[in-house]
Amino acid sequence: MTGVIILLHRWLGIAFCLMFAMWFASGIVMHFVPFPALTEAERFTGLAPVEGASIIPVADAVAASGITDATRIRLIQRSDGPVYVVSGPSRVRAVHASDGADASVEFPDVALAIAQDHARRRGFDAAHAAIIARADYDQWSVPNGFDRHRPLFRIALGDGAGTEIYVSSRTGEVVLDTTRWERGWNWVGSVVHWIYPTVLRSNWVLWDQVVSTLSLVALIAAVLGALLGVIRIKIRGRVSSPYRGWHALHHVIGLVSTVFVLTWIFSGWLSMDHGRLFSRGQLTVAEAGITNAVPDWRTAPSLDQLALSISARDVEWFAFNVSVFRRDRTDLGRQILTKAGEAARDRQKTFLDEQEVLRLTTRLARGCGAVSVVADDDAYPARSSVPGAPVYRSRCGDLWFDVDGADGSILQRLDASRRAYRWAYSALHTLDVPVLMAHSRLRDGLIVGLCALGLAFSVTGIVIGWRRLRATFASKGA
């Protein structure tokens, strides 16, 4: 049996030693340089104040969009005028707020003007901006979250930072930005860590199968190595290794790092679970039918009923538990929430309250207790996109719902399986446990130190594997 383990570990190790080294090294990079994304602060800063004069009602905009299952409508100001962005569960469309005409972006000059306006509001030099591509995918726009917006216009600002901005052809919104620094580090970070080349990642099903399979085989190789490492320990007055040179170094470092390597590779494999072993945390069809119920948009609080603030940059209408709300965002962390049908003195507030959340969740599940606010250091963290906005947790027996108090969206659906997944994957792979999150430098040091240990272990495997291959080929050539 030991001989089989040796043989399997030897050749699996040769096949995967470079991949192990790649994962550990890129894991360090990823901890400090995440995959490029447009943050909410960046998006909001790039918005212009909305001009609310002479625009059609919300219900007319929904009708013009053709989206019969619309659940959210936003009013934003583009360089070519105010636009309604109408969203449903499966698609999104923009219409001009003046007449309901299609507001998708077909021409490069419109996309360029939108990008330049966004860039200037964020303080970037956009004098030399130019369209460099219009495509469904490139290396930085492969995530599925962009599917609704494809194809995307990519605009290079020509500034010193090498900033590139992506504009949705569907809505004309800026949905992504990258810099030369981000792109460079991500080539040795996220791209290699997630095995993320565009040609593979653009086909989600294929990418999922490839990475999940490779991760599982790598886990098997690590488990076999751990077994072999323990079996080969010599105890003669003191614990020692029977090997010499690089083999001894590989054995000793492997024993020291066994727990970390196994849990890290195991949790990395779980990152590709996607419902195979654990629940996905998504609403059921019945729950989605309740939360996404289409309201009577004719009841939506209009701009005529409540004057629009001159500083409002983002106006949104959404349905929450049958009622229609309008929220006017005047700053990143400041908004006004208006509920349809209530008296003027009662209908304006900042966020949803606990009772409104409870009334919704009692329709989703039975046995719901009092609603609580999720603390910043909660073991199952959830954050609103609006700084300072509460996230409410409604516990309905074994099922928990986390609801954003700013816009009513359900951020998390946590059943027992999903809560277990949080520890099996996230806690083990990123060490984002509350005690370490409260001491960021300690967490940084642990992540860098452990990944460096894993990298050193992998390097010894690379040397041993290379020597084995060279010796094998030399003997065959003799």
BELPE-V919603 format. One record per residue. RES is the residue in three letters. OMEGA is omega as a letter, one per 30 degrees, with the letter a starting at -180 (999 if undefined). Layout:
res: <RES	RES>
omega: <OMEGA	OMEGA>
This chain:
res: <MET	THR	GLY	VAL	ILE	ILE	LEU	LEU	HIS	ARG	TRP	LEU	GLY	ILE	ALA	PHE	CYS	LEU	MET	PHE	ALA	MET	TRP	PHE	ALA	SER	GLY	ILE	VAL	MET	HIS	PHE	VAL	PRO	PHE	PRO	ALA	LEU	THR	GLU	ALA	GLU	ARG	PHE	THR	GLY	LEU	ALA	PRO	VAL	GLU	GLY	ALA	SER	ILE	ILE	PRO	VAL	ALA	ASP	ALA	VAL	ALA	ALA	SER	GLY	ILE	THR	ASP	ALA	THR	ARG	ILE	ARG	LEU	ILE	GLN	ARG	SER	ASP	GLY	PRO	VAL	TYR	VAL	VAL	SER	GLY	PRO	SER	ARG	VAL	ARG	ALA	VAL	HIS	ALA	SER	ASP	GLY	ALA	ASP	ALA	SER	VAL	GLU	PHE	PRO	ASP	VAL	ALA	LEU	ALA	ILE	ALA	GLN	ASP	HIS	ALA	ARG	ARG	ARG	GLY	PHE	ASP	ALA	ALA	HIS	ALA	ALA	ILE	ILE	ALA	ARG	ALA	ASP	TYR	ASP	GLN	TRP	SER	VAL	PRO	ASN	GLY	PHE	ASP	ARG	HIS	ARG	PRO	LEU	PHE	ARG	ILE	ALA	LEU	GLY	ASP	GLY	ALA	GLY	THR	GLU	ILE	TYR	VAL	SER	SER	ARG	THR	GLY	GLU	VAL	VAL	LEU	ASP	THR	THR	ARG	TRP	GLU	ARG	GLY	TRP	ASN	TRP	VAL	GLY	SER	VAL	VAL	HIS	TRP	ILE	TYR	PRO	THR	VAL	LEU	ARG	SER	ASN	TRP	VAL	LEU	TRP	ASP	GLN	VAL	VAL	SER	THR	LEU	SER	LEU	VAL	ALA	LEU	ILE	ALA	ALA	VAL	LEU	GLY	ALA	LEU	LEU	GLY	VAL	ILE	ARG	ILE	LYS	ILE	ARG	GLY	ARG	VAL	SER	SER	PRO	TYR	ARG	GLY	TRP	HIS	ALA	LEU	HIS	HIS	VAL	ILE	GLY	LEU	VAL	SER	THR	VAL	PHE	VAL	LEU	THR	TRP	ILE	PHE	SER	GLY	TRP	LEU	SER	MET	ASP	HIS	GLY	ARG	LEU	PHE	SER	ARG	GLY	GLN	LEU	THR	VAL	ALA	GLU	ALA	GLY	ILE	THR	ASN	ALA	VAL	PRO	ASP	TRP	ARG	THR	ALA	PRO	SER	LEU	ASP	GLN	LEU	ALA	LEU	SER	ILE	SER	ALA	ARG	ASP	VAL	GLU	TRP	PHE	ALA	PHE	ASN	VAL	SER	VAL	PHE	ARG	ARG	ASP	ARG	THR	ASP	LEU	GLY	ARG	GLN	ILE	LEU	THR	LYS	ALA	GLY	GLU	ALA	ALA	ARG	ASP	ARG	GLN	LYS	THR	PHE	LEU	ASP	GLU	GLN	GLU	VAL	LEU	ARG	LEU	THR	THR	ARG	LEU	ALA	ARG	GLY	CYS	GLY	ALA	VAL	SER	VAL	VAL	ALA	ASP	ASP	ASP	ALA	TYR	PRO	ALA	ARG	SER	SER	VAL	PRO	GLY	ALA	PRO	VAL	TYR	ARG	SER	ARG	CYS	GLY	ASP	LEU	TRP	PHE	ASP	VAL	ASP	GLY	ALA	ASP	GLY	SER	ILE	LEU	GLN	ARG	LEU	ASP	ALA	SER	ARG	ARG	ALA	TYR	ARG	TRP	ALA	TYR	SER	ALA	LEU	HIS	THR	LEU	ASP	VAL	PRO	VAL	LEU	MET	ALA	HIS	SER	ARG	LEU	ARG	ASP	GLY	LEU	ILE	VAL	GLY	LEU	CYS	ALA	LEU	GLY	LEU	ALA	PHE	SER	VAL	THR	GLY	ILE	VAL	ILE	GLY	TRP	ARG	ARG	LEU	ARG	ALA	THR	PHE	ALA	SER	LYS	GLY	ALA>
omega: <l	l	l	l	l	a	a	a	a	a	l	l	l	a	a	a	l	l	l	l	l	a	a	a	a	l	l	a	a	a	a	a	a	l	a	l	l	a	l	l	l	l	a	l	a	a	l	l	a	l	a	a	l	l	a	l	a	a	l	l	l	l	a	a	a	l	a	a	a	l	l	l	l	l	l	l	l	l	l	l	l	a	l	l	a	a	l	a	a	a	a	l	l	l	l	a	a	a	l	l	a	a	l	a	a	a	a	a	l	l	l	l	l	a	l	l	l	a	a	l	l	l	l	l	a	a	a	a	a	l	l	l	l	a	l	a	l	a	a	a	a	a	a	l	l	a	a	a	a	f	a	l	l	a	l	a	a	l	a	a	a	a	l	a	a	a	l	l	a	a	a	l	l	a	a	l	l	l	l	l	l	a	a	a	a	l	l	l	a	a	l	a	a	a	a	l	a	a	l	a	l	l	a	a	l	l	l	a	a	a	l	l	l	a	a	l	l	l	l	l	a	l	l	l	l	l	a	l	l	a	a	l	l	l	l	a	l	l	a	l	l	a	l	l	a	l	l	l	l	l	a	l	l	l	a	a	a	a	a	a	a	a	a	l	l	a	l	l	l	l	l	a	l	l	a	a	a	l	a	l	a	l	l	l	a	l	l	l	l	a	a	l	a	a	l	a	l	l	a	l	a	l	l	a	a	a	l	l	a	a	a	a	a	l	a	l	l	l	l	a	l	a	l	l	l	l	l	l	a	l	a	a	a	l	l	a	a	a	a	l	l	l	a	a	a	a	l	l	a	a	l	l	a	a	l	l	a	l	l	a	l	l	a	a	l	l	a	l	a	l	l	l	a	a	a	a	a	a	l	a	l	a	l	l	l	a	l	a	l	l	a	l	l	l	l	a	a	a	a	l	l	a	l	l	a	a	l	a	l	a	a	l	a	l	a	a	a	l	l	l	l	a	a	l	a	a	a	a	a	a	a	l	a	a	l	l	l	l	a	a	l	l	l	a	l	a	a	a	a	l	l	l	l	l	l	l	a	a	l	l	l	a	a	a	l	l	l	l	a	l	l	a	l	a	l	a	a	999>
